[in-house]
Amino acid sequence: MQTIRIANGAGFLGDWLLAPQRLVESAQVDYLTIEHLAELTMSILARQREKDPGAGYAEDFIEILRSLTPALHAQPGLKIIANSGGVNPQACARAAAKLLVAANLPEVAVGCVTGDDLLPRIESLMHEGELRNLDTGEPLSSLLAATPGRASSGTQPSPAPSPQLPAPIVAANAYLGARPIADALAAGARIVITGRVADASLTVGPAMHEFDWRWDDWDRLAAASVAGHLIECGAQVTGGYSTHWQTADLADVGYPIAELSSNGTAVITKPPGSGGTVSRRTVVEQLVYEIGDPRHYLTPDVDCDFTAVEVAVISPDRVQVTGATGRAAPDQLKVSLAYRDGWMASGTLLVYGPDCREKAAACGAIIFRRCELAGYELARTNVELLGHGAGVPGAFFHRKYQPPGELVLRVTAHDPRREAVECFVRQFAPLITSGPAGLAGYASGRPQVRPVFAYWPALVSKSLVQPRVEVRSAKEWLP
């Protein structure tokens, strides 16, 4: 029975940059996956691409790759699979190639997976009845009807939105599956960079390549998807993000490794001597994380049934996972679509005194009233009293605690008019002399006005999305 070791060194953009290097230096693995994308991340990267057509990928990946060049020299069998390409995978591939050439690795084959970007095809797909809202079934035309300028498919910034919402689309990316990753590996790629693919597919692709499973072997695909789902969030399965955090050394937490066998069995573990823990609890908590219906965990590769999965500790920090079953994959792909939705800003103040709660609430009211006096009634506002139960609305303090003598006031505004939000951010500083006594927190300066990208989850027929795979040596990627 063949076994491959697939590790994960990042669960999101902004994860611990040192983790991938420490992982491959302390444990022998066949594949290292880097999972950088989320819906919010795609919007952030789309905003970067608007400003610079050469941007739009996770620049953290280049720093990670720089730290991994010694391992790429020392471990010729190590391969890297990353969805760090974001909304510009080819730019990410070129940046990676430039680094590899500088690191004396010019012959390393870099694969680039594209085809997920549907932005240039928005109009035609909409006219074919595609891109309906995943939750409501509402057609995309209803989203655009209120926008005079319709959708923008270019990379240049769109005009400031009118008071009518919503505003133009800035990104639309289908979730691709594992097949193009497997194709890139079959073509000799040692590093595969993708745009938006399903998180678990980063693991399924190597498994399909190594084991030569059939693409309709649904139970094997489900087993690999479960393994990928367990490691996709990085240290969440090795003791991070845990209510039992006191029992693990999280400063040097080990990132996860899935030992996946050709019969579909998976063992979740971590590098020896690293911090954190792998237990039945950590694995089960991650197993049910963000899955929706456990009988139908839908991916582009397979419809997984988690209800028969067995999780068992076989030795310290080694947990075996078996029993996943699968059915044919859906004939539609999920699409992450972002559109302009006005402007927002959020500011904070530290409020002192036994009457801090009443004082903070009054400050929020003063800010909004002064906006009205300037001629702006803000579309959406929020006042949070952090330290008085705002984190969990409806919660209350245990009677043994005295009411705190300080709290953080956070005030947020969202409006389709930038000038309205700019008026809002100018109302914080005046409170220092024209508001209640006992305020602090001005050192951070005036809050920043930021564009808002709202999320429209949609579906598109799989037959209308054609992934593309390019594999070249690092030196061939350069001009």
RODO-2510 file (C-alpha; in nm, 4 decimals, decimal comma):
residues 479
     n   res          X          Y          Z
     1     m     0,0000     0,0000     0,0000
     2     q     0,1436     0,3328    -0,1087
     3     t     0,1389     0,6309     0,1291
     4     i     0,2141     0,9960     0,0618
     5     r     0,2653     1,2732     0,3158
     6     i     0,0833     1,5982     0,2363
     7     a     0,1392     1,8904     0,4730
     8     n    -0,0257     2,2290     0,5011
     9     g     0,1743     2,5385     0,5912
    10     a    -0,0931     2,8100     0,5774
    11     g    -0,4664     2,8235     0,6365
    12     f    -0,5283     3,1820     0,5211
    13     l    -0,3504     3,4878     0,3882
    14     g    -0,1721     3,6321     0,6895
    15     d    -0,0955     3,2983     0,8559
    16     w     0,2389     3,2435     1,0330
    17     l     0,5053     3,3012     0,7676
    18     l     0,7639     3,0855     0,9439
    19     a     0,5367     2,7802     0,9661
    20     p     0,6043     2,6316     0,6179
    21     q     0,9808     2,6511     0,6603
    22     r     0,9724     2,4992     1,0078
    23     l     0,7407     2,2256     0,8828
    24     v     0,9580     2,1037     0,5955
    25     e     1,2784     2,1358     0,7988
    26     s     1,1448     1,9210     1,0822
    27     a     0,9485     1,6598     0,8864
    28     q     0,9906     1,4829     0,5545
    29     v     0,6874     1,5455     0,3336
    30     d     0,6076     1,4805    -0,0299
    31     y     0,3783     1,7799    -0,0797
    32     l     0,3398     2,1114     0,0966
    33     t     0,0100     2,2902     0,0411
    34     i    -0,0426     2,6614     0,0984
    35     e    -0,4059     2,7694     0,1367
    36     h    -0,4322     3,1472     0,1125
    37     l    -0,7782     3,2229    -0,0212
    38     a    -1,1129     3,3099     0,1317
    39     e    -1,4049     3,5155     0,0030
    40     l    -1,2789     3,8266     0,1812
    41     t    -0,9276     3,7632     0,0520
    42     m    -1,0501     3,7500    -0,3068
    43     s    -1,2086     4,0935    -0,2617
    44     i    -0,8874     4,2344    -0,1139
    45     l    -0,6817     4,0943    -0,4012
    46     a    -0,9325     4,2254    -0,6552
    47     r    -0,8902     4,5717    -0,5037
    48     q    -0,5116     4,5391    -0,5391
    49     r    -0,5474     4,4361    -0,9038
    50     e    -0,7624     4,7437    -0,9680
    51     k    -0,4765     4,9629    -0,8499
    52     d    -0,2047     4,7636    -1,0280
    53     p    -0,2755     4,5109    -1,3092
    54     g     0,0398     4,3237    -1,2041
    55     a    -0,0892     4,2673    -0,8506
    56     g    -0,3782     4,0596    -0,7172
    57     y    -0,1946     3,7564    -0,5795
    58     a    -0,0859     3,6657    -0,2267
    59     e     0,2533     3,8296    -0,1942
    60     d     0,3096     3,6318     0,1270
    61     f     0,3643     3,3308    -0,0972
    62     i     0,6786     3,4836    -0,2447
    63     e     0,8194     3,5334     0,1053
    64     i     0,7256     3,1758     0,1939
    65     l     0,8865     3,0460    -0,1228
    66     r     1,2027     3,2433    -0,0442
    67     s     1,2228     3,0658     0,2930
    68     l     1,1713     2,7288     0,1228
    69     t     1,4485     2,7523    -0,1373
    70     p     1,7007     2,5674     0,0864
    71     a     1,4496     2,2833     0,1234
    72     l     1,3879     2,2780    -0,2524
    73     h     1,7638     2,2309    -0,3007
    74     a     1,7974     1,9698    -0,0236
    75     q     1,4754     1,7741    -0,0852
    76     p     1,4412     1,7085    -0,4583
    77     g     1,1135     1,5224    -0,4070
    78     l     0,9371     1,8110    -0,2330
    79     k     0,6495     1,9655    -0,4297
    80     i     0,4420     2,2738    -0,3453
    81     i     0,0732     2,3303    -0,4233
    82     a    -0,0599     2,6814    -0,3525
    83     n    -0,3765     2,8725    -0,4364
    84     s    -0,1811     3,1923    -0,3741
    85     g    -0,2420     3,3104    -0,7310
    86     g    -0,5624     3,4788    -0,6151
    87     v    -0,7099     3,6811    -0,9014
    88     n    -0,3783     3,6916    -1,0920
    89     p    -0,2147     3,3450    -1,0938
    90     q     0,0131     3,4186    -1,3888
    91     a     0,1630     3,7221    -1,2173
    92     c     0,2232     3,5057    -0,9107
    93     a     0,3897     3,2389    -1,1266
    94     r     0,6211     3,4989    -1,2815
    95     a     0,7139     3,6403    -0,9412
    96     a     0,7839     3,2897    -0,8121
    97     a     0,9918     3,2107    -1,1206
    98     k     1,2002     3,5240    -1,0748
    99     l     1,2783     3,4207    -0,7169
   100     l     1,3624     3,0632    -0,8192
   101     v     1,6034     3,1773    -1,0876
   102     a     1,7744     3,4086    -0,8381
   103     a     1,7991     3,1144    -0,5952
   104     n     1,9790     2,9021    -0,8565
   105     l     1,6718     2,6891    -0,9244
   106     p     1,6036     2,7855    -1,2869
   107     e     1,4970     2,4371    -1,3973
   108     v     1,2209     2,3963    -1,1369
   109     a     0,8963     2,3507    -1,3288
   110     v     0,6210     2,5914    -1,2283
   111     g     0,2622     2,5083    -1,3139
   112     c    -0,0072     2,7749    -1,3340
   113     v    -0,3800     2,6943    -1,3226
   114     t    -0,6209     2,9546    -1,4611
   115     g    -0,9757     2,9553    -1,5955
   116     d    -1,1528     3,0381    -1,2703
   117     d    -1,1814     3,4108    -1,3496
   118     l    -1,5284     3,4738    -1,4932
   119     l    -1,5171     3,8531    -1,4788
   120     p    -1,4690     3,9039    -1,8564
   121     r    -1,7700     3,6770    -1,9207
   122     i    -2,0180     3,8263    -1,6752
   123     e    -2,2579     3,9587    -1,9383
   124     s    -2,2743     3,6404    -2,1454
   125     l    -2,3094     3,4144    -1,8408
   126     m    -2,5846     3,6346    -1,7014
   127     h    -2,7764     3,6183    -2,0286
   128     e    -2,7518     3,2377    -2,0160
   129     g    -2,9243     3,2405    -1,6764
   130     e    -2,6080     3,1611    -1,4835
   131     l    -2,4658     3,3172    -1,1667
   132     r    -2,7867     3,3022    -0,9681
   133     n    -2,7484     3,3691    -0,5988
   134     l    -2,6580     3,0496    -0,4156
   135     d    -2,8854     3,1261    -0,1207
   136     t    -3,1878     3,2925    -0,2808
   137     g    -3,1834     3,1871    -0,6468
   138     e    -3,2059     3,5544    -0,7419
   139     p    -3,0630     3,6335    -1,0882
   140     l    -2,7539     3,8487    -1,1163
   141     s    -2,9513     4,0952    -1,3283
   142     s    -3,1427     4,1966    -1,0146
   143     l    -2,8152     4,2929    -0,8491
   144     l    -2,7083     4,5068    -1,1419
   145     a    -3,0462     4,6649    -1,2145
   146     a    -2,9981     4,9336    -0,9506
   147     t    -2,6549     5,0298    -1,0863
   148     p    -2,6655     5,2821    -1,3721
   149     g    -2,3145     5,1914    -1,4938
   150     r    -2,3771     4,8148    -1,4994
   151     a    -2,0893     4,5795    -1,4313
   152     s    -1,7267     4,6682    -1,4957
   153     s    -1,5070     4,3871    -1,6274
   154     g    -1,1869     4,5913    -1,6561
   155     t    -0,9065     4,6404    -1,4084
   156     q    -0,9359     5,0179    -1,3805
   157     p    -1,1151     5,1727    -1,0810
   158     s    -1,4848     5,2372    -1,1397
   159     p    -1,6472     5,5738    -1,0652
   160     a    -1,7653     5,6336    -0,7111
   161     p    -2,1023     5,4619    -0,6635
   162     s    -2,4276     5,6542    -0,6578
   163     p    -2,6618     5,6390    -0,3574
   164     q    -2,8354     5,3515    -0,5364
   165     l    -2,6918     5,0144    -0,4392
   166     p    -2,5307     4,7892    -0,5377
   167     a    -2,2328     4,9061    -0,7423
   168     p    -2,0233     4,7340    -1,0141
   169     i    -1,8789     4,3863    -0,9971
   170     v    -1,5039     4,3700    -0,9389
   171     a    -1,4365     3,9951    -0,9139
   172     a    -1,6066     3,6679    -1,0039
   173     n    -1,4143     3,3449    -0,9567
   174     a    -1,5362     2,9870    -0,9855
   175     y    -1,4093     2,7262    -0,7430
   176     l    -1,2084     2,4829    -0,9560
   177     g    -1,1352     2,1268    -0,8497
   178     a    -0,8377     1,8944    -0,8315
   179     r    -0,8102     1,7831    -1,1946
   180     p    -0,6032     2,0774    -1,3259
   181     i    -0,3665     2,0389    -1,0284
   182     a    -0,3207     1,6709    -1,1105
   183     d    -0,2694     1,7626    -1,4769
   184     a     0,0018     2,0133    -1,3835
   185     l     0,1793     1,7522    -1,1719
   186     a     0,1533     1,4994    -1,4529
   187     a     0,3188     1,7549    -1,6809
   188     g     0,6154     1,7707    -1,4457
   189     a     0,5347     2,0715    -1,2286
   190     r     0,7138     2,0853    -0,8966
   191     i     0,5341     2,4007    -0,7902
   192     v     0,1671     2,4479    -0,8814
   193     i     0,0097     2,7920    -0,8410
   194     t    -0,3659     2,8276    -0,8789
   195     g    -0,6334     3,0891    -0,8457
   196     r    -0,9600     3,0037    -0,6723
   197     v    -0,9812     2,6293    -0,6187
   198     a    -1,1699     2,4427    -0,3483
   199     d    -0,9537     2,4190    -0,0381
   200     a    -0,9645     2,0393    -0,0162
   201     s    -0,8680     2,0089    -0,3836
   202     l    -0,5133     2,1165    -0,2951
   203     t    -0,4802     1,7720    -0,1332
   204     v    -0,6999     1,5780    -0,3744
   205     g    -0,4869     1,6803    -0,6746
   206     p    -0,1634     1,5210    -0,5451
   207     a    -0,3541     1,2083    -0,4355
   208     m    -0,5095     1,1627    -0,7792
   209     h    -0,1703     1,2108    -0,9430
   210     e     0,0196     0,9744    -0,7130
   211     f    -0,2367     0,6954    -0,6797
   212     d    -0,3813     0,7072    -1,0296
   213     w    -0,7319     0,6760    -0,8904
   214     r    -1,0247     0,6984    -1,1311
   215     w    -1,2070     1,0309    -1,1372
   216     d    -1,5319     0,8455    -1,0683
   217     d    -1,3952     0,6528    -0,7690
   218     w    -1,6146     0,8609    -0,5415
   219     d    -1,5158     0,6952    -0,2134
   220     r    -1,1438     0,7539    -0,2773
   221     l    -1,2136     1,1124    -0,3790
   222     a    -1,4177     1,1574    -0,0618
   223     a    -1,1349     1,0155     0,1500
   224     a    -0,8826     1,2543    -0,0013
   225     s    -1,1288     1,5438     0,0367
   226     v    -1,1729     1,4661     0,4065
   227     a    -0,7946     1,4632     0,4516
   228     g    -0,7690     1,7933     0,2642
   229     h    -1,0504     1,9459     0,4669
   230     l    -0,8783     1,8448     0,7908
   231     i    -0,5467     2,0125     0,7089
   232     e    -0,6681     2,3074     0,4997
   233     c    -0,6987     2,5449     0,7969
   234     g    -0,3440     2,4922     0,9162
   235     a    -0,2987     2,4727     1,2929
   236     q    -0,6717     2,4492     1,3647
   237     v    -0,6359     2,0688     1,3544
   238     t    -0,3181     2,0672     1,5628
   239     g    -0,4434     2,2569     1,8666
   240     g    -0,4902     2,6112     1,7401
   241     y    -0,8210     2,7988     1,7690
   242     s    -0,9067     2,5743     2,0629
   243     t    -1,0885     2,6172     2,3916
   244     h    -0,8243     2,3812     2,5364
   245     w    -0,5413     2,6164     2,4430
   246     q    -0,3762     2,5907     2,7860
   247     t    -0,2727     2,2290     2,7221
   248     a    -0,0666     2,2982     2,4102
   249     d     0,2478     2,4975     2,3286
   250     l     0,1048     2,7251     2,0620
   251     a     0,4127     2,9469     2,0280
   252     d     0,5784     2,6756     1,8188
   253     v     0,2659     2,4933     1,7101
   254     g     0,3246     2,2211     1,4532
   255     y     0,1306     2,2539     1,1300
   256     p    -0,0538     1,9445     1,0052
   257     i     0,0536     1,6503     0,7945
   258     a    -0,1903     1,4066     0,6339
   259     e    -0,0463     1,0627     0,5645
   260     l    -0,2787     0,9480     0,2901
   261     s    -0,2730     0,5878     0,1753
   262     s    -0,3822     0,4417    -0,1554
   263     n    -0,6737     0,2614     0,0142
   264     g    -0,8154     0,5963     0,1307
   265     t    -0,7034     0,5781     0,4927
   266     a    -0,5608     0,9000     0,6346
   267     v    -0,3549     0,9676     0,9455
   268     i    -0,3381     1,3254     1,0725
   269     t    -0,0179     1,4154     1,2554
   270     k     0,2392     1,6949     1,2961
   271     p     0,6186     1,7283     1,3005
   272     p     0,7832     1,5482     1,5950
   273     g     0,8759     1,7761     1,8825
   274     s     0,6571     2,0633     1,7625
   275     g     0,3994     2,2348     1,9801
   276     g     0,0272     2,1909     1,9710
   277     t    -0,1524     1,8600     1,9807
   278     v    -0,3327     1,6201     1,7478
   279     s    -0,6131     1,4432     1,9270
   280     r    -0,9513     1,3010     1,8508
   281     r    -1,1017     1,6272     1,9751
   282     t    -0,8913     1,8526     1,7500
   283     v    -0,9627     1,6348     1,4468
   284     v    -1,3364     1,6099     1,5075
   285     e    -1,3628     1,9857     1,5689
   286     q    -1,1989     2,0537     1,2329
   287     l    -1,3992     1,7793     1,0609
   288     v    -1,7271     1,9596     1,1307
   289     y    -1,5865     2,3088     1,0670
   290     e    -1,7715     2,4974     0,7894
   291     i    -1,9232     2,1932     0,6224
   292     g    -2,2973     2,2640     0,6117
   293     d    -2,4855     1,9357     0,5613
   294     p    -2,2511     1,6548     0,6806
   295     r    -2,4211     1,4142     0,4395
   296     h    -2,3433     1,6392     0,1448
   297     y    -2,0155     1,8258     0,1745
   298     l    -2,0068     1,9518    -0,1827
   299     t    -1,6800     2,0096    -0,3663
   300     p    -1,6005     2,0374    -0,7391
   301     d    -1,4567     1,6854    -0,7138
   302     v    -1,7126     1,4866    -0,5129
   303     d    -2,0229     1,4964    -0,2943
   304     c    -1,8854     1,3744     0,0416
   305     d    -2,0771     1,2004     0,3188
   306     f    -1,9085     1,2643     0,6543
   307     t    -2,1659     1,0804     0,8663
   308     a    -1,9838     0,7444     0,8563
   309     v    -1,6345     0,8821     0,9145
   310     e    -1,4465     0,7090     1,1982
   311     v    -1,1834     0,8996     1,3964
   312     a    -0,9468     0,7063     1,6234
   313     v    -0,6213     0,7809     1,8075
   314     i    -0,3594     0,5220     1,7106
   315     s    -0,0660     0,6761     1,9030
   316     p     0,0243     1,0149     2,0539
   317     d    -0,0353     1,2922     1,7980
   318     r    -0,1482     1,0410     1,5350
   319     v    -0,5191     1,0180     1,4547
   320     q    -0,6573     0,7827     1,1902
   321     v    -0,9552     0,8843     0,9773
   322     t    -1,1522     0,6299     0,7737
   323     g    -1,4993     0,5632     0,6387
   324     a    -1,5722     0,8618     0,4150
   325     t    -1,7998     0,7858     0,1220
   326     g    -1,8844     0,9872    -0,1847
   327     r    -2,1199     1,0363    -0,4732
   328     a    -2,0916     1,2085    -0,8082
   329     a    -1,9798     1,5694    -0,7889
   330     p    -2,2350     1,8465    -0,8490
   331     d    -2,2727     1,9658    -1,2076
   332     q    -2,2379     2,3264    -1,0933
   333     l    -1,9468     2,5176    -0,9423
   334     k    -1,9667     2,7745    -0,6682
   335     v    -1,8643     3,1267    -0,7674
   336     s    -1,7249     3,3899    -0,5334
   337     l    -1,8487     3,7224    -0,6703
   338     a    -1,7695     4,0629    -0,5193
   339     y    -1,9244     4,3970    -0,6045
   340     r    -1,8781     4,7569    -0,4925
   341     d    -2,1083     4,8430    -0,2056
   342     g    -2,0207     5,1953    -0,1002
   343     w    -1,7764     5,3119     0,1670
   344     m    -1,7147     5,2481     0,5335
   345     a    -1,4987     5,3532     0,8261
   346     s    -1,4600     5,2408     1,1836
   347     g    -1,3061     5,4342     1,4721
   348     t    -1,2318     5,3526     1,8351
   349     l    -1,2057     5,5467     2,1592
   350     l    -1,1018     5,4327     2,5058
   351     v    -1,3638     5,5463     2,7565
   352     y    -1,2857     5,5683     3,1306
   353     g    -1,4924     5,6052     3,4460
   354     p    -1,7669     5,4347     3,6453
   355     d    -2,0169     5,5745     3,3949
   356     c    -1,8155     5,4541     3,0923
   357     r    -2,1078     5,2646     2,9430
   358     e    -2,3435     5,5626     2,9394
   359     k    -2,0619     5,7939     2,8324
   360     a    -1,9658     5,5711     2,5377
   361     a    -2,3241     5,5401     2,4171
   362     a    -2,3561     5,9190     2,4315
   363     c    -2,0383     5,9620     2,2248
   364     g    -2,1784     5,7374     1,9525
   365     a    -2,4994     5,9399     1,9452
   366     i    -2,3043     6,2678     1,9306
   367     i    -2,1029     6,1479     1,6284
   368     f    -2,4145     6,0542     1,4317
   369     r    -2,6018     6,3713     1,5293
   370     r    -2,3143     6,5880     1,4101
   371     c    -2,3183     6,4049     1,0762
   372     e    -2,6883     6,4910     1,0479
   373     l    -2,6145     6,8545     1,1279
   374     a    -2,3665     6,8516     0,8380
   375     g    -2,6386     6,7186     0,6065
   376     y    -2,5587     6,3444     0,6108
   377     e    -2,7899     6,0777     0,7460
   378     l    -2,5737     5,7658     0,7300
   379     a    -2,7214     5,4569     0,5662
   380     r    -2,5898     5,2028     0,8197
   381     t    -2,4270     5,2527     1,1573
   382     n    -2,3106     5,0394     1,4454
   383     v    -2,1994     5,1194     1,8007
   384     e    -2,0129     4,8554     2,0017
   385     l    -1,9156     4,8794     2,3670
   386     l    -1,6244     4,6366     2,3796
   387     g    -1,5838     4,5127     2,7343
   388     h    -1,9546     4,5316     2,8140
   389     g    -2,0743     4,2238     2,6279
   390     a    -2,0674     4,3603     2,2727
   391     g    -1,8658     4,0603     2,1533
   392     v    -2,1555     3,8282     2,2381
   393     p    -2,4823     4,0239     2,2170
   394     g    -2,7173     3,9347     2,4989
   395     a    -2,4411     3,8006     2,7209
   396     f    -2,4039     3,9377     3,0719
   397     f    -2,1262     3,9506     3,3263
   398     h    -2,1138     3,6990     3,6063
   399     r    -2,2245     3,8565     3,9317
   400     k    -1,8819     3,8063     4,0899
   401     y    -1,7360     4,0623     3,8491
   402     q    -1,7650     4,4326     3,9075
   403     p    -1,8622     4,6451     3,6071
   404     p    -1,5367     4,7511     3,4408
   405     g    -1,4236     5,1089     3,4783
   406     e    -1,3167     5,1307     3,1163
   407     l    -1,4228     5,0038     2,7758
   408     v    -1,3413     5,0472     2,4088
   409     l    -1,6030     5,2266     2,2035
   410     r    -1,6069     5,1244     1,8380
   411     v    -1,8289     5,3220     1,6016
   412     t    -1,8772     5,2173     1,2385
   413     a    -2,0544     5,3781     0,9445
   414     h    -2,1359     5,2511     0,5946
   415     d    -2,2839     5,4650     0,3180
   416     p    -2,2920     5,4713    -0,0630
   417     r    -2,1535     5,8271    -0,0540
   418     r    -1,7862     5,8643     0,0210
   419     e    -1,8353     6,2235     0,1329
   420     a    -2,0813     6,1066     0,3993
   421     v    -1,8279     5,8640     0,5460
   422     e    -1,5561     6,1305     0,5271
   423     c    -1,7813     6,3546     0,7346
   424     f    -1,8226     6,0695     0,9850
   425     v    -1,4486     6,0180     1,0393
   426     r    -1,4030     6,3882     1,1145
   427     q    -1,6314     6,3663     1,4188
   428     f    -1,4026     6,1642     1,6496
   429     a    -1,1274     6,4140     1,7310
   430     p    -1,3594     6,7012     1,8295
   431     l    -1,4919     6,4883     2,1173
   432     i    -1,1686     6,5458     2,3066
   433     t    -1,2826     6,8975     2,4027
   434     s    -1,6508     6,9003     2,3061
   435     g    -1,7506     6,5610     2,4442
   436     p    -1,7595     6,4000     2,7908
   437     a    -1,4464     6,3841     3,0054
   438     g    -1,2543     6,0566     3,0210
   439     l    -1,1829     5,9811     2,6538
   440     a    -0,8553     5,8642     2,4997
   441     g    -0,7330     5,6829     2,1929
   442     y    -0,6656     5,9604     1,9426
   443     a    -0,3069     5,8480     1,8823
   444     s    -0,4235     5,6217     1,6003
   445     g    -0,5373     5,9253     1,4042
   446     r    -0,8478     5,9802     1,1944
   447     p    -1,0172     5,6550     1,0849
   448     q    -0,9529     5,5500     0,7256
   449     v    -1,2324     5,5570     0,4688
   450     r    -1,2326     5,2300     0,2775
   451     p    -1,4316     5,0937    -0,0172
   452     v    -1,6665     4,8076     0,0628
   453     f    -1,6824     4,4953    -0,1513
   454     a    -1,9962     4,2946    -0,0821
   455     y    -2,0288     3,9209    -0,1453
   456     w    -2,2675     3,7498    -0,3859
   457     p    -2,2328     3,3679    -0,3704
   458     a    -2,3437     3,2185    -0,7001
   459     l    -2,3510     2,9036    -0,9119
   460     v    -2,2317     2,8368    -1,2663
   461     s    -2,2632     2,5262    -1,4808
   462     k    -1,9413     2,3271    -1,4656
   463     s    -1,9504     2,2753    -1,8422
   464     l    -1,9081     2,6497    -1,8948
   465     v    -1,5814     2,6708    -1,6998
   466     q    -1,2651     2,5486    -1,8706
   467     p    -0,9523     2,5284    -1,6528
   468     r    -0,6206     2,5924    -1,8256
   469     v    -0,2816     2,4580    -1,7218
   470     e     0,0592     2,5990    -1,8164
   471     v     0,3816     2,4293    -1,7051
   472     r     0,7221     2,5858    -1,7740
   473     s     1,0617     2,5904    -1,6120
   474     a     1,1230     2,8919    -1,3909
   475     k     1,3565     3,0482    -1,6466
   476     e     1,0961     3,0049    -1,9199
   477     w     0,8403     3,2046    -1,7217
   478     l     1,0603     3,5123    -1,7320
   479     p     1,0528     3,7640    -2,0205
***
